Amino acid sequence: MSKVTSKLQVTIPKAIADRHGLRPGDEIEWVSTGDAIRVVPIVPVKPLGIPERLRLFDAATKRLRRKQWVGEAPKDRGWTREELYDRGRTR
């Protein structure tokens, strides 16, 4: 069990710190969950290397190309986009 000091500091028990891989200098987040408080370690984000970034970019490009509309031009709707917007025009 830990106590809160006069400076509102708390010591994490060594067994729990070892189990979750916490080391001095690691950042943690305090989350209020109703009647309890959760302590969540913040996992640092490892920067991606160039090969991984290129792989992700190529995958996103392929997804975008699959989503692009291919086919005939849209039929006349009887209205234009400009007719929908009156803002900024004199009446």
C-alpha positions in Angstrom: 0.0 0.0 0.0 1.2 3.5 -0.8 0.6 6.8 1.0 0.1 10.2 -0.5 2.8 12.7 0.7 2.3 16.3 1.6 3.4 17.2 -1.9 0.7 14.8 -3.3 3.3 12.3 -4.5 2.8 8.6 -4.6 5.3 5.8 -4.7 4.5 2.8 -7.0 5.3 -0.5 -5.3 8.4 -2.2 -6.9 6.5 -5.4 -7.7 3.9 -3.5 -9.7 6.5 -1.3 -11.4 8.5 -4.4 -12.4 5.4 -6.3 -13.6 4.4 -3.4 -15.9 7.9 -2.4 -16.9 7.9 1.0 -15.3 11.2 2.7 -14.9 12.3 6.1 -13.4 11.4 8.9 -15.8 8.5 7.0 -17.5 5.3 9.0 -17.8 2.0 7.8 -16.5 -1.5 9.1 -16.8 -4.0 9.4 -14.0 -7.6 8.6 -15.1 -10.6 9.2 -12.9 -13.1 6.4 -13.3 -16.0 7.1 -11.0 -15.0 5.8 -7.5 -11.5 4.7 -8.6 -8.4 6.1 -10.1 -6.5 4.3 -12.8 -2.8 4.7 -13.4 -2.0 4.1 -17.1 1.5 4.0 -18.4 2.1 6.1 -21.5 3.8 4.0 -24.1 6.2 6.2 -26.2 5.5 6.1 -29.9 8.5 4.8 -31.8 9.1 6.8 -35.0 8.7 4.9 -38.2 11.6 4.3 -40.5 11.5 5.3 -44.2 10.7 1.7 -45.5 7.7 1.4 -43.1 6.5 4.9 -44.0 6.7 4.1 -47.7 4.8 0.8 -47.2 2.0 2.6 -45.3 1.9 5.4 -48.0 1.6 2.8 -50.8 -1.1 0.9 -48.9 -3.1 4.2 -48.4 -2.6 5.1 -52.1 -4.0 1.7 -53.2 -7.0 2.1 -50.9 -7.7 5.6 -52.3 -7.5 4.4 -55.9 -10.0 1.6 -55.2 -12.4 4.1 -53.7 -12.2 6.6 -56.6 -15.4 6.7 -58.7 -15.0 5.2 -62.2 -17.9 5.4 -64.6 -20.1 7.7 -66.6 -20.6 11.4 -65.8 -23.4 12.2 -63.4 -26.8 12.8 -64.9 -28.4 16.3 -64.8 -30.0 16.8 -61.4 -31.9 19.9 -62.3 -29.8 22.0 -59.9 -26.2 23.1 -59.5 -24.0 23.3 -56.4 -23.8 27.0 -56.8 -27.6 27.3 -56.5 -27.4 25.8 -53.1 -25.3 28.6 -51.6 -26.6 32.1 -51.4 -24.0 33.3 -48.8 -22.0 36.3 -50.0 -24.3 37.1 -52.9 -26.5 40.2 -53.2 -30.1 39.5 -53.6 
